[in-house]
Amino acid sequence: MRMHSLLLRCSSLLLSLIFITAGFSYSCAMPPSGESELSVISENDQRKLIQMLYDNGVITREQYETLMRDAADSDRGFDLLDDDDDFGYTQTDIRTRRYRVRSADGRDLFRLRGRLYLDGAFLMLDDNKNTVDSNQPDRGDLADYGTIIRNARLGAEGVMYEDWLWRLELDFRDTEIRFRGSYLEYNGFRPLRIRAGNIKAPIGMEWMTSRNRNTFLERAASLDAYKPSWALGLNIEYRGNRFNVAGAILGGDDVARNRNTNEGYAFSGRATVAPYYTGTAYAHLGAGAYYRVNSFRHQEARGFDREFTDLRLRTRIGTRAIDGRFIGENDIEDALDHSVFNFEGAFGIGPVSFQGEFTTVNVTRDTGNPDLNLGGYYVQASWFITGESKTYRPERGNFGAIIPNRNFQRGFGPGAIELALRFSHVDSIDQNYDGGKMDHFTAGINWYFNREMRMMFNYMYLDAERANGKRSKGSVLALRLAYEF
């Protein structure tokens, strides 16, 4: 209760800081005395006109980008806010619908950010009342359908003195409030970036791509089960034209703290390269590793022996609207440390793209328990039937925002429509540990109304089993309406 109250106070403080900072930044952004505001108004009107001409098919995409580039001087600097969870902004964007301000000297920038995901799902297994969510006979009762607010985030970010970046963002999930991507970053040694705060451990292409950019409702089962958690740490990243190298050292999670528990620590690194890249065509290769020493506390009753925190390597059925935990429902006891190795590849040409990752996990255990070797992989393909292509970013080794050729509007464009297929296999059964095994197939349709909104539909078929032979097979239908700003 004390922690929940603390987090609520943090969220209240965040909102207060947002509006105080916004008000200050807005006052700084007002034109000096004697300077006409007509230039600001005419610039916005100019952008609206360019957008209208493009939406109506009067000008080509190339002409649109050229005109927008010429009208984008006031946006320079916002392209620095472009890391793991960005919105793919460039200097050719219109952002009149988003709240962002610049100081009078142009050195300080500020904007609000956030997202909202609304999910619903139907479960159709052979037996919803006796699933591998439990390895006990006649256990594992799951709901037939459900709805959930999958993500609700609110935050702010900005640039100070041209080289300092900051972000403060909260994730409202169930009754919990968590920090997600709250950090300070120094960008004065470009292309080197130094970031400290609540960060992701660099490993895996789909993990290092924002959830806003992922093709399916949830990350592939093999990656979702074994990916690291967000943690406090220091990350150093080098961005080349066609490669990316990043390394991090991390401690514990968020603000939770138990005074008699040693939080453990982790090291992580990732390297990617794009041997071929032409904009809409690319080839991507990468590899990463993660090593964590598990947290523990001294157990006085056992002569102050170390008692290690149970290790959780878990994934669901492809949606959180129905919380079926088919992999890793049983946590791993007595885990001294664990290491994760990941290999990734992607290829795209025009509207067609392919992607895959292989992940393996090694767990070292104490008190005579055997070590574990777990792992899995996924492969996927997508096709934009409306002609768009994925926004591959070789300097970061991930994907940016999808921009429809023509936004969905009454009487105008269809938006962007993407068809996608994915197969994932995950195996968490080894030695005396029964974390389950699952084959997971997903077919998806994504309808991007515009950059900010999309509707996602996933049909999933899964076949999961436990070491004792208990098995669950069947289908899941899931839907999401997603909005970001």
TORLO-649783 format. One line per field, with one value per residue (C-alpha): residue in one letter; residue number from 1; x, y, z. Coordinates in pm, whole numbers, padded with zeros to 5 digits. Example, Ala and Ser with C-alpha at 12.3 -4.5 7.8 and 13.67 -1.06 7.14 Angstrom:
REM TORLO-649783
aa <- (A, S)
i <- (1, 2)
east <- (01230, 01367)
north <- (-00450, -00106)
up <- (00780, 00714)
//
This chain:
REM TORLO-649783
aa <- (M, R, M, H, S, L, L, L, R, C, S, S, L, L, L, S, L, I, F, I, T, A, G, F, S, Y, S, C, A, M, P, P, S, G, E, S, E, L, S, V, I, S, E, N, D, Q, R, K, L, I, Q, M, L, Y, D, N, G, V, I, T, R, E, Q, Y, E, T, L, M, R, D, A, A, D, S, D, R, G, F, D, L, L, D, D, D, D, D, F, G, Y, T, Q, T, D, I, R, T, R, R, Y, R, V, R, S, A, D, G, R, D, L, F, R, L, R, G, R, L, Y, L, D, G, A, F, L, M, L, D, D, N, K, N, T, V, D, S, N, Q, P, D, R, G, D, L, A, D, Y, G, T, I, I, R, N, A, R, L, G, A, E, G, V, M, Y, E, D, W, L, W, R, L, E, L, D, F, R, D, T, E, I, R, F, R, G, S, Y, L, E, Y, N, G, F, R, P, L, R, I, R, A, G, N, I, K, A, P, I, G, M, E, W, M, T, S, R, N, R, N, T, F, L, E, R, A, A, S, L, D, A, Y, K, P, S, W, A, L, G, L, N, I, E, Y, R, G, N, R, F, N, V, A, G, A, I, L, G, G, D, D, V, A, R, N, R, N, T, N, E, G, Y, A, F, S, G, R, A, T, V, A, P, Y, Y, T, G, T, A, Y, A, H, L, G, A, G, A, Y, Y, R, V, N, S, F, R, H, Q, E, A, R, G, F, D, R, E, F, T, D, L, R, L, R, T, R, I, G, T, R, A, I, D, G, R, F, I, G, E, N, D, I, E, D, A, L, D, H, S, V, F, N, F, E, G, A, F, G, I, G, P, V, S, F, Q, G, E, F, T, T, V, N, V, T, R, D, T, G, N, P, D, L, N, L, G, G, Y, Y, V, Q, A, S, W, F, I, T, G, E, S, K, T, Y, R, P, E, R, G, N, F, G, A, I, I, P, N, R, N, F, Q, R, G, F, G, P, G, A, I, E, L, A, L, R, F, S, H, V, D, S, I, D, Q, N, Y, D, G, G, K, M, D, H, F, T, A, G, I, N, W, Y, F, N, R, E, M, R, M, M, F, N, Y, M, Y, L, D, A, E, R, A, N, G, K, R, S, K, G, S, V, L, A, L, R, L, A, Y, E, F)
i <- (1, 2, 3, 4, 5, 6, 7, 8, 9, 10, 11, 12, 13, 14, 15, 16, 17, 18, 19, 20, 21, 22, 23, 24, 25, 26, 27, 28, 29, 30, 31, 32, 33, 34, 35, 36, 37, 38, 39, 40, 41, 42, 43, 44, 45, 46, 47, 48, 49, 50, 51, 52, 53, 54, 55, 56, 57, 58, 59, 60, 61, 62, 63, 64, 65, 66, 67, 68, 69, 70, 71, 72, 73, 74, 75, 76, 77, 78, 79, 80, 81, 82, 83, 84, 85, 86, 87, 88, 89, 90, 91, 92, 93, 94, 95, 96, 97, 98, 99, 100, 101, 102, 103, 104, 105, 106, 107, 108, 109, 110, 111, 112, 113, 114, 115, 116, 117, 118, 119, 120, 121, 122, 123, 124, 125, 126, 127, 128, 129, 130, 131, 132, 133, 134, 135, 136, 137, 138, 139, 140, 141, 142, 143, 144, 145, 146, 147, 148, 149, 150, 151, 152, 153, 154, 155, 156, 157, 158, 159, 160, 161, 162, 163, 164, 165, 166, 167, 168, 169, 170, 171, 172, 173, 174, 175, 176, 177, 178, 179, 180, 181, 182, 183, 184, 185, 186, 187, 188, 189, 190, 191, 192, 193, 194, 195, 196, 197, 198, 199, 200, 201, 202, 203, 204, 205, 206, 207, 208, 209, 210, 211, 212, 213, 214, 215, 216, 217, 218, 219, 220, 221, 222, 223, 224, 225, 226, 227, 228, 229, 230, 231, 232, 233, 234, 235, 236, 237, 238, 239, 240, 241, 242, 243, 244, 245, 246, 247, 248, 249, 250, 251, 252, 253, 254, 255, 256, 257, 258, 259, 260, 261, 262, 263, 264, 265, 266, 267, 268, 269, 270, 271, 272, 273, 274, 275, 276, 277, 278, 279, 280, 281, 282, 283, 284, 285, 286, 287, 288, 289, 290, 291, 292, 293, 294, 295, 296, 297, 298, 299, 300, 301, 302, 303, 304, 305, 306, 307, 308, 309, 310, 311, 312, 313, 314, 315, 316, 317, 318, 319, 320, 321, 322, 323, 324, 325, 326, 327, 328, 329, 330, 331, 332, 333, 334, 335, 336, 337, 338, 339, 340, 341, 342, 343, 344, 345, 346, 347, 348, 349, 350, 351, 352, 353, 354, 355, 356, 357, 358, 359, 360, 361, 362, 363, 364, 365, 366, 367, 368, 369, 370, 371, 372, 373, 374, 375, 376, 377, 378, 379, 380, 381, 382, 383, 384, 385, 386, 387, 388, 389, 390, 391, 392, 393, 394, 395, 396, 397, 398, 399, 400, 401, 402, 403, 404, 405, 406, 407, 408, 409, 410, 411, 412, 413, 414, 415, 416, 417, 418, 419, 420, 421, 422, 423, 424, 425, 426, 427, 428, 429, 430, 431, 432, 433, 434, 435, 436, 437, 438, 439, 440, 441, 442, 443, 444, 445, 446, 447, 448, 449, 450, 451, 452, 453, 454, 455, 456, 457, 458, 459, 460, 461, 462, 463, 464, 465, 466, 467, 468, 469, 470, 471, 472, 473, 474, 475, 476, 477, 478, 479, 480, 481, 482, 483, 484, 485)
east <- (00000, 00286, 00447, 00115, 00063, 00417, 00357, 00028, 00211, 00476, 00208, 00050, 00392, 00452, 00128, 00207, 00556, 00418, 00181, 00417, 00694, 00454, 00336, 00693, 00804, 00505, 00587, 00945, 00821, 00611, 00755, 00940, 00767, 00711, 00741, 00429, 00264, 00150, 00464, 00366, 00010, 00109, 00357, 00088, -00152, 00118, 00164, -00210, -00230, 00058, -00106, -00440, -00279, -00110, -00420, -00622, -00362, -00266, 00106, 00331, 00501, 00835, 00685, 00514, 00839, 01030, 00770, 00742, 01119, 01130, 00858, 01018, 01273, 01078, 01094, 01470, 01581, 01274, 01441, 01675, 01380, 01400, 01511, 01356, 00999, 00982, 00714, 00937, 00933, 01144, 01174, 00908, 00625, 00324, 00275, 00014, -00211, 00054, 00144, 00508, 00688, 01032, 01208, 01276, 01646, 01566, 01781, 01506, 01227, 00930, 00645, 00385, 00362, 00142, -00052, -00374, -00439, -00789, -00791, -01053, -01023, -01218, -01068, -01171, -00961, -01044, -01118, -01108, -01154, -00855, -00560, -00181, -00210, -00178, 00003, -00246, -00532, -00866, -00707, -00638, -00980, -00966, -01234, -01409, -01364, -01223, -01135, -00848, -00671, -00344, -00138, -00210, 00097, 00148, 00473, 00679, 01018, 01243, 01584, 01790, 02081, 02072, 02262, 02076, 01768, 01521, 01208, 00967, 00693, 00453, 00273, -00070, -00138, -00412, -00368, 00005, 00196, 00541, 00818, 00883, 01162, 01243, 01600, 01856, 02073, 02375, 02401, 02695, 02935, 02719, 02696, 02767, 02474, 02497, 02175, 02109, 01778, 01496, 01598, 01572, 01859, 01979, 01906, 01669, 01517, 01154, 01239, 01433, 01146, 00871, 00549, 00386, 00573, 00533, 00335, 00126, -00062, 00210, 00574, 00656, 00628, 00995, 01115, 00846, 00930, 01302, 01337, 01486, 01284, 01314, 01572, 01778, 02107, 02356, 02354, 02614, 02516, 02701, 02495, 02666, 02506, 02436, 02527, 02451, 02650, 02509, 02611, 02455, 02506, 02186, 02076, 01729, 01377, 01204, 01152, 01065, 01314, 01343, 01606, 01726, 01746, 02053, 01907, 02157, 02304, 02318, 02526, 02380, 02509, 02381, 02536, 02353, 02449, 02261, 02476, 02216, 01997, 01828, 01542, 01253, 01479, 01708, 01887, 01951, 02167, 02229, 02327, 02296, 02371, 02238, 02377, 02211, 02325, 02004, 01888, 01902, 01863, 02044, 01831, 01902, 01722, 01971, 02285, 02261, 02276, 02171, 01809, 01771, 01465, 01259, 01332, 01029, 01055, 00693, 00473, 00098, -00123, -00075, -00313, -00342, -00721, -00730, -00443, -00348, 00011, 00105, 00485, 00664, 00366, 00604, 00896, 01252, 01380, 01740, 01861, 02210, 02230, 02111, 02236, 02042, 02180, 01984, 02040, 01824, 01769, 01531, 01482, 01245, 01178, 00900, 00576, 00702, 00918, 01051, 01189, 01309, 01497, 01648, 01684, 01851, 01869, 02111, 02017, 02268, 02107, 02210, 02155, 02227, 01953, 02065, 02133, 01871, 01889, 01574, 01502, 01287, 01252, 01004, 00972, 00724, 00629, 00414, 00275, 00125, -00144, -00178, 00187, 00360, 00678, 00822, 01034, 01363, 01625, 01975, 02146, 01931, 01863, 01487, 01166, 00998, 00645, 00426, 00308, 00010, 00046, -00300, -00463, -00803, -01057, -01413, -01408, -01027, -00760, -00790, -00509, -00249, -00350, -00100, -00137, 00099, 00185, 00402, 00511, 00680, 00814, 00922, 01052, 01086, 01103, 01443, 01575, 01336, 01183, 00844, 00789, 00588, 00633, 00427, 00385, 00210, 00074, -00064, -00238, -00290, -00453, -00345, -00537, -00342, -00593, -00307, 00023, -00147, -00426, -00455, -00682, -00528, -00691, -00507, -00621, -00401, -00379, -00167, -00060, 00090, 00192, 00351, 00613, 00347, 00170, -00111, -00200, -00406, -00492, -00723, -00777, -00772, -00933, -00800, -00862, -00690, -00764, -00441, -00383, -00059, 00042)
north <- (00000, 00240, 00170, 00214, 00549, 00657, 00575, 00768, 01069, 01030, 01034, 01347, 01512, 01412, 01575, 01890, 01910, 01856, 02148, 02376, 02303, 02338, 02675, 02798, 02666, 02822, 03161, 03118, 03030, 03351, 03593, 03895, 04229, 04385, 04056, 03959, 03620, 03609, 03414, 03131, 03125, 03138, 02854, 02630, 02723, 02644, 02296, 02233, 02332, 02100, 01813, 01883, 01886, 01554, 01389, 01492, 01350, 01687, 01653, 01347, 01198, 01343, 01689, 01660, 01570, 01853, 02114, 01987, 01986, 02353, 02431, 02236, 02480, 02520, 02141, 02108, 01951, 01737, 01470, 01410, 01261, 00948, 00657, 00321, 00440, 00726, 00816, 00816, 01194, 01357, 01713, 01650, 01596, 01805, 01819, 02089, 01834, 01757, 01976, 02075, 02403, 02556, 02822, 03160, 03084, 02747, 02548, 02394, 02171, 02012, 01780, 01552, 01186, 00889, 00589, 00396, 00033, -00118, -00500, -00770, -01148, -01476, -01812, -02134, -02426, -02795, -02747, -02396, -02541, -02778, -02601, -02609, -02285, -02540, -02875, -03029, -03248, -03069, -02731, -02427, -02263, -01971, -01721, -01759, -01390, -01073, -00705, -00499, -00163, -00317, 00001, 00350, 00572, 00941, 01129, 01421, 01460, 01732, 01867, 02106, 02312, 02121, 01815, 01700, 01482, 01386, 01175, 01102, 00847, 00645, 00323, 00277, -00097, -00258, -00114, -00054, 00247, 00185, 00394, 00316, 00494, 00766, 00883, 01152, 01128, 01320, 01349, 01588, 01321, 01221, 00957, 00833, 00853, 00807, 00736, 00679, 00593, 00344, 00174, -00141, -00386, -00383, -00727, -00846, -00667, -00691, -00596, -00289, -00187, 00003, -00187, 00091, -00046, -00422, -00612, -00825, -00755, -00915, -00996, -01347, -01610, -01710, -01353, -01248, -01537, -01465, -01089, -00881, -00646, -00269, -00171, 00119, 00141, 00309, 00256, 00363, 00343, 00418, 00479, 00447, 00495, 00122, -00028, 00002, -00106, -00073, -00191, -00146, -00220, -00251, -00284, -00340, -00254, 00084, 00221, -00105, -00184, -00440, -00335, -00690, -00795, -00755, -00648, -00818, -00670, -00733, -00668, -00650, -00582, -00581, -00522, -00490, -00420, -00351, -00498, -00380, -00070, 00151, 00300, 00069, -00236, -00366, -00664, -00675, -00897, -00875, -01052, -00976, -01115, -01054, -01179, -01124, -01221, -01295, -01096, -01265, -01210, -01365, -01625, -01592, -01918, -02104, -01943, -01641, -01854, -01680, -01729, -01641, -01475, -01704, -01640, -01571, -01652, -01634, -01566, -01574, -01700, -01395, -01157, -01013, -00977, -01345, -01413, -01768, -01830, -02127, -02086, -02028, -02043, -02210, -01983, -02122, -02170, -02130, -01949, -01809, -01634, -01668, -01567, -01498, -01512, -01377, -01386, -01178, -01122, -00927, -00860, -00628, -00511, -00261, -00366, -00718, -00795, -01097, -01119, -01381, -01431, -01727, -01706, -01940, -01918, -02084, -02086, -02174, -02304, -02355, -02631, -02920, -02844, -02910, -02618, -02546, -02483, -02324, -02154, -02082, -01893, -01712, -01626, -01381, -01213, -00911, -00743, -00396, -00441, -00060, -00021, 00111, -00041, -00088, 00203, 00027, 00234, 00092, 00327, 00184, -00167, -00144, -00013, 00327, 00452, 00343, 00644, 00565, 00686, 00836, 00866, 00712, 00992, 01002, 01030, 01010, 00752, 00398, 00431, 00151, -00216, -00485, -00865, -01067, -01425, -01552, -01886, -01910, -02208, -02195, -02480, -02428, -02794, -02919, -03143, -03117, -02785, -02791, -02447, -02582, -02606, -02431, -02390, -02062, -01954, -01602, -01443, -01070, -00775, -00422, -00117, 00207, 00492, 00742, 00765, 00787, 00527, 00168, -00132, -00478, -00819, -01142, -01499, -01739, -02116, -02273, -02618, -02624, -02906, -02975, -03235, -03464, -03486, -03240, -03056, -02758, -02687, -02436, -02082, -01727, -01425, -01085, -00724, -00395, -00029, 00166, 00540, 00727, 01089)
up <- (00000, 00082, -00257, -00437, -00258, -00353, -00719, -00716, -00575, -00847, -01117, -00965, -00956, -01319, -01432, -01235, -01385, -01735, -01720, -01530, -01782, -02072, -01949, -01901, -02239, -02410, -02259, -02380, -02726, -02764, -03020, -02876, -02847, -03185, -03376, -03567, -03506, -03868, -03964, -03727, -03852, -04217, -04163, -04018, -04296, -04548, -04404, -04400, -04765, -04859, -04674, -04843, -05186, -05117, -04967, -05273, -05511, -05660, -05583, -05578, -05272, -05385, -05427, -05090, -04912, -05084, -04990, -04634, -04594, -04691, -04435, -04149, -04005, -03682, -03623, -03621, -03296, -03245, -03456, -03161, -02970, -03177, -02962, -02876, -02825, -03072, -03325, -03631, -03668, -03935, -04054, -04318, -04068, -03979, -03606, -03558, -03380, -03118, -02825, -02856, -02796, -02847, -02642, -02802, -02850, -03010, -02766, -02551, -02680, -02507, -02605, -02449, -02540, -02462, -02586, -02527, -02630, -02599, -02634, -02651, -02708, -02742, -02639, -02816, -02685, -02679, -02308, -02156, -01807, -01807, -01967, -01937, -01741, -01458, -01475, -01233, -01366, -01405, -01334, -01551, -01581, -01829, -01930, -02265, -02347, -02195, -02244, -02107, -02136, -02246, -02231, -02101, -02084, -02023, -02032, -02151, -02314, -02440, -02536, -02321, -02450, -02779, -02647, -02334, -02380, -02108, -02077, -01792, -01867, -01653, -01748, -01589, -01578, -01369, -01018, -01070, -01195, -01341, -01488, -01853, -02035, -01780, -01830, -01909, -02219, -02342, -02718, -02753, -02883, -03178, -03313, -02956, -02712, -02334, -02143, -01771, -01605, -01653, -01980, -02190, -02197, -02561, -02706, -02979, -03277, -03171, -02812, -02926, -03155, -02978, -02916, -03120, -03423, -03369, -03631, -03393, -03069, -02859, -02920, -03039, -02764, -02789, -02738, -02493, -02259, -02241, -02291, -02004, -01786, -01783, -01523, -01389, -01571, -01799, -02177, -02431, -02798, -03122, -03435, -03770, -04110, -04146, -03810, -03441, -03134, -02781, -02437, -02093, -01726, -01524, -01165, -01021, -01134, -01104, -00750, -00569, -00297, -00019, 00230, 00302, -00064, -00287, -00621, -00850, -01166, -01541, -01852, -02202, -02552, -02909, -03252, -03585, -03944, -04266, -04546, -04797, -04769, -05028, -04827, -04914, -04953, -04681, -04529, -04154, -03932, -03560, -03241, -02872, -02528, -02177, -01845, -01505, -01156, -00967, -00665, -00324, 00046, 00344, 00520, 00894, 00978, 00757, 00896, 00664, 00352, 00033, -00074, -00441, -00589, -00812, -01180, -01401, -01776, -01884, -02184, -02246, -02528, -02753, -02575, -02224, -02249, -02143, -01905, -02002, -01888, -02102, -02074, -01743, -01510, -01261, -01171, -01157, -00802, -00680, -00994, -00936, -01271, -01629, -01972, -02292, -02646, -02941, -03318, -03551, -03921, -04143, -04513, -04694, -05045, -05104, -04932, -04844, -04541, -04351, -03998, -03752, -03425, -03239, -02860, -02613, -02232, -01989, -01617, -01346, -01025, -00663, -00402, -00637, -00891, -01251, -01484, -01752, -02128, -02271, -02603, -02903, -03230, -03452, -03819, -03970, -04297, -04383, -04694, -04729, -04991, -05013, -05118, -04805, -04669, -04322, -04200, -04138, -03955, -04015, -03770, -03489, -03612, -03562, -03721, -03711, -03771, -04061, -04261, -04489, -04846, -04800, -04458, -04404, -04446, -04562, -04939, -04961, -04890, -04750, -04495, -04490, -04476, -04376, -04388, -04169, -04069, -03784, -03640, -03302, -03109, -02744, -02529, -02152, -02048, -01932, -01653, -01356, -01468, -01640, -01793, -02084, -02461, -02728, -03104, -03178, -03520, -03581, -03881, -03856, -04032, -03941, -04059, -04011, -04029, -04001, -03814, -03476, -03496, -03609, -03564, -03528, -03565, -03478, -03529, -03332, -03323, -03049, -02937, -02586, -02354, -02016, -01924, -01773, -02108, -02036, -02358, -02479, -02843, -03004, -03130, -02999, -03166, -03052, -03148, -03058, -03116, -03064, -03036, -02973, -02953)
//
